[in-house]
Amino acid sequence: MKKNYAIAVLLAFLFCSITSRAQDFLYGDPLPDAPELSARGDFQVGVRTLSLVNEGQVDILNSKGGTDPLYDRPLTVEVWYPADLPAETKASVIYEEVMGTHGDTLRPLTPFTFKGRAMRDAKPVTKGAAFPLVVVSHGYVGSRYLMTYLTENLASKGYVVAAIDHTDSTFKDANAFQSTLLNRALDIRFVLNEMESLGKSSSSDALKGRIDANNTAIIGYSMGGFGVLNVAGAGYSDAFAGFTVGMTGGSKAIGIHSASNLEYQKMVDPRIKAVVAFAPWGMERGVWDAEGLKGLKTPTLFVAGSQDDISGYEKGIKAIYEGAINADRYLLTYMGARHNVAPNPPPAETLQPGLHIDEYYRYADSTWDQRKINNVNQHFVTAFIGTHLKQKDYKKYLDVPSDSNEKNWEGFKPRSSTGMELLHASPTE
């Protein structure tokens, strides 16, 4: 009897210990087989929320032909940055998020929270050179918290990271699609400019002198990918611009982003040194043609699932990669994965019995462990933007055999770099 009791006590202790360790594992933490560059950097991380207003924007949801009405467009932005905290401090933050979608009776908005490794409103690091800027754009629908595994990770490596809540495109305020089509590129440009202003020497903000906007990377997922590619020079096709006139009550506002528009051609921003496009949407819908893709000249990392059923793969993401002939570009493919190659892992709340399965599949992939995808993304995004924004020598991590099953990729533990493909093409190839 005493022996059985002792065994029961030991098993209970082990269960509690394992459960405690599991609860300590937060989004973005390295799995045992995480690749080398996925590890967090040397900086502690601070996080803060900005409320911005982009004045005088086209109110495309109320356009009825003729002169477009204007409005002041609100944007909420979350900013992660290297923080000045004692080394022994365990930074922690609670992010407030929702499941569901605004206006969807089958998937009502349900609040939940999750933990991160950052300190709310911590003092930024004030010594040393300014930090390169990263602007992050989520999918439709989504939020600024969709990729905290990556935003926190990059801030710990010496970047200021600004993730946008795109108005009319979040879980909380989803609205008609034309707002997303028009405003993605505009929001990204606006936030880049606002972050540059915060970092100027004349600024009174705590990030004064801490932001090097002349070294900027823009990262987008799905509709965010649609947006960042346009900001970087991939102008929309005339056919797509013409189609949007019919869906916007006659407004021609989206056409300003077309490759044939001379004003658009002047918008390419020299501050942007690198682009990361996760599962960018639009190619299968005629958003780009060959001429439009030629305008993309900024180094770009595409990330895709070979079975993407939202953006498409062969005629979608891979076709963009192949058509962007004037850019130095990579295409990382998770073989067998679908569209969700960018988000955090599924929150525990999505495992509740009776919950709509799409809440789980908003985050999860049907084939891959999302935590594995997160670690690999951290590794390759670190290598790619570190090369272009910090002039780091990460060549060995990017110049690997295209087939990960052929030979173990540099930076990956033995037997861990399977089921992936990394293609590379130089300009004019």
N, C-alpha and C positions, 0 to 999 in steps of 0.2 A: 504493500500500500504506500509506504514512504517513498519507494523507488518510483512508482507511477506518479505520485504527487510532484516529486522533484523533476521528472521529465516534463510534466505539464507546465510547471513553472518556467522551466528553461525554454520550452516552445513558445510560451506567451511572451517571454522576454525577447526572443529572437524575432517574433512577429512584430512586436512594438518597435524594435530597433530598425527592422527593414522598412516598416511603414514610415517611421520618422525620417529615414534617409530618403525614401521616395518623395516625401513631402518637401524635403530640402532641395530636390532636383527641380530647377526652374527652367523656363523656356530658354533655349540656347545653351544650356550647360552641356559640356562635352560628354558624349557617350564613350565607353571604353575604346571604341574603334574610330573616334573622331579624328579627321586629318589634322595635320600639324598647325596650319594657320587658322583653324577654327578657335583656338584658345583665346581667351580674353587678353587684352593688352595690359599695359602697366598702369593705366590711369583708373582712378575711381571715377564714377559716373554720376553726374547731376542731371536732373530733368525738371523742366518747367513748361507751363502752358501759356501760349500767346493767343490773344484775340485780335485779329487783324480785320481791316475793312478795305476792300478794293473798290474805290469810288467810281461811279459813272460807268458801270458795266452794262452790256446789252442784256435786257431781261427777256431772254429768248422764250421763256415759258408763256409770256404774254404778248409775243409778237403776232401781229395780224396783217402783215404786209405794210408797205410804205416805210416810214421812219420807225426804227426799232425803239421801244421804250427803254429807258435806262434805270438802273437802281444801284444802290451801294451794296456790294456783295460781301457778306461776312465770311470769314474763314478762321477756323480754330487750328492751331499748329502746335504740335508737341516737339520740344527741342531737348535733345540729349547732348551732353558736352563733358569734356574732361573736368573733373571737380577737384577742388582743393580740400580734401578730407584727410584726417589722420590715417596712416596706413592700416592701423588695427581696426578701423571702423568698418562694420559690415553694413554697407549701403543696402537699403530695402525700401520698396515703394509698393503701394497698392494701386493697380490700374482699374478703373471703373469702365466696364464695357457692357454691351447688351447682346443677347441673342435675338433672332427674329429679324423682321424687316418692317419698316414703317408702312402702314396701310395694308399689310397682309394678314387677313384674319386667321389663316391657318398657321401662321408663324408670328404670333404677337411678340412685341418687344418685352424681353425678360432680362432685367439687370443681373449681372454677375461681376465678380472681381477676380483678379489674379495678381500674383506677386512678381516683382521684378527686382533686379539688382542695380538700383539707382537710388539717389537721395533727392527727394523733392526740394527744389529751390536752393540747392547747395551752392556755395561760392565757387565760381569757375577758377580754374588754374590761371594765374596771372603772369607766370614767368615763361620765358621762352618765346619762340615764334608763334604767330597766329596759326590756327588749325584750319585745314581745308574743310570745305563745306560739302555736305551731302543732303540733297533734297529728295524726299521719298513720297511717292504717289500710289495710293491703294487702288484696289479694283472696285467694280460696281456690282453689288454694294460692298462697303468695307468700312475701314476707319483708320485713324492714325496709329492705332495700337495693333494693327494686324500683323506687323513684323517686328515686334519688340526684341525677338531673339537676335535680329540683325542690327537694329538701331542701337541697342545697348552695346553690342559687341563692337561696332565701329567707333562709338564714342570712347570706349576704353582703349582704343588704338590711336587716339589723337585726331578725331574728326568731330566737328559740330554737325549734328544730324537733325534736320527739320522734316518731320512727317506731317502731311497735310490731312485734315478732315475736309474733303471736297464737298461743299454745300450741294444739296440735292442728290448726293451720291453715297451717303453713309447709311448704315443700318437704321439710324434714328430719323433720317429726313429724306429717304429715297423718293425721287420725283421722276418726272418724265425724262426719257433718255437723251433728248436733245440738249438738255442742260449739261450733261456729262460730255457730249460730243463737242460742244462749243468751249466749255470752260476748262477742260483739263490742261491744255497748253497755256492758257491765260493764267490759271492759278499757279502753275509751276514757275512761270516767269516772274509773276508778282512776288511770290514768296522768296525767290532767289534775291530779288531786288531789296525786299524788306530785311532779309538776313544780312545782306551787305551793309545796309544802312545801320543796323544794330551794331555791327562790328567796326564802324568807322571811328577814327580817333576823336571826332567831334561828338560822338554819341554819348549820352548819359546812361546808357544801359550797362548792366553788369558784364555783358559780352563785348564791351568796347575793346578794340584791339585784339580780339580773340578769334576773329573769323577772317579767313583768307578766301573771299568769294572769287578771286581770280583763279583759284584752283577748286573747281566745283565738279562733283559727280551728281548725276540725276538718275534715280532708281525708280522704276515703275513696274507694277504687277497688273496684268490683264488690261483694263482700261487705263491704268497708270502707265503700262507699257505703250499703249496707243498714244498717250500724251507725251511721254519723254522722247519718243522717236520723232514726233512732230517738232518739239522744241529744238531738237538737235539737228534738224534739217530735212527730215523726210516729209516733204509736203504732200498733202492729200491730192488725190486725182480729181480732175475736173468732173468726172462722172459721179464721184462720191459727193462733191460739193453741190452738184446739180440735184442729186437725190435729196439732200438735206433741205433744200429750199421747200420741197413739197411737204416735209414733215414738220416744218417750223412756221407754218402760216405765211410763207413767202419770204421769210428772212434770209438774207444772203450772208449773214454774219460768219457762218462756219467757213465760207469760201475764202476768208482772209488767210486761212491756213493752207491754201492750195499751192502746189509747187509752181503753178503758172502765174501766180500773183507776184508782181514785181516787189510789192511792199513786204510780202512774206520772205522773199529771198534775202532781204536786208535784216531779217530778224535773227539769223543764226548768231549765237552768242559765243564769243571767243572765251568767255570765262569758263565755259563747260568743257572739261578736258576728258571726261569719260561718261559713258552711258551704260546702265545695266537694265535690260528689258526682260522681265520674267513673263513668259507666256503672253506676249503682246497680242491684243485682239485687233482684228480688222482686215487682214489680208484676204481672207475668204469672202469678205463682204465688199471688196473692191475699193477699200480705203486708199490703197497705194497702187500705183502702176510703176513701170520700169523707170520712167523719168523722175517720179517722185522719190523713189528709193535711191537714185543716184545722188540726191542732195544730202544724204547722210554721210558725213565725212569724219565725224568724231569717232574715236575708238569705242567699240560697243561689244559688250558681253550679252549674248542671248542665252536664256535658260528656259528649257522646255521639257515637257513629257511627250514621249513618242506616241502616246494615245490621247493627246489632248482633244477633248470633245467639245470645247468651247471656242478656242481660238484656231483649232486645226493645227496639224503638224506639217505634213509634206507640202500641202498647198497653203499653209498658214505661216507658222513661225519660221520653218526652215526656208520657205520661199522668200521671206523677208531677208533672212541671213544671206541667201544666195543672190538676191537682187541688189543688196547694198554694196555694190562693187567698188565704191570709192572710199570705203571705211576699212580700217584694220579691225577685224571682228572675229569673235569666237562664238561657238554654239555648243553649250553644255546640255546634253540630253540625258534624262533619266528614262532608261528603256522600260516600257510598260506603264509608266506613270501617266496620269491624266493631267488636268489643268492646275491642280493645287500644288505647284512647285515652289511657292513663295511663303505661305502663311505660317504663323505659329502652329504648334500641335493643337489638336482638339481639346478645348477646356473640359474639365471633369464634368461640368454641368451638361455637356452634350451627350453624356452617357445615361441620362435619366430615362427610365422606362416611359414609353408613350410619347417621347419627344419626336418631332418631325425629323426624319433621317437626314434631311438636307442641312439641319443645324450641324450635324457631325461632318457631313461632306462639304460644308463650307470651309473646313480646315483640313480634313484628312484626305490622304490619297488611298485608293482602293488596293494598291499593290505595295507601296513603299511605307516604311516607318517615317512619319513626318519629322521626328527628331533627327534621324539620319540625314534627311534632305536638308534640314536646317544647318547641321554641322558642315555638310559639304558646301552649301551656299556660303556660309561664313568663310570657309577656306578660299574658295575661288573669287569671291567678291573682294576679300582682303588682298589677294594676289593681283587682281586686275586693277582696282582703283589705286592700290599702293604703288603700282608701276607708273601710273599716269599722273597721280596727284602728289606723290611723295618721292618719285624717282627711285623707288626701291628696286633691287635686283631680284625679282621674283620669276625670272625667265624659266627656271627649272621646274616651277610648279605649273606653268602654262604650256610649255613645250613638251607635252607628254604624248605617248602613242594614242591615236584617236580612239582605239578600242580598249576600254579599261580591263577587259578580260585577257588581252594579249600579254600585258606585262603590268606589274604593280606600279601604279602612278606614284610619282615623287610626292613625298609628304604624307602618304597613306600607309597605315600599318599593313603588314603582310596579310594578304587574302581579303582586304577590306575594300579595294577599289574595283568592285565588279558591277556589272549592269549599267554602265554609263558609257557615253561617247563624248569626246571633246574634239570638235572640228575648228580649224583656224584657216582664215583666208586673209591675204594681204590686199591692199587696194589694187584695183583693176584686175584682180583674179576672177 
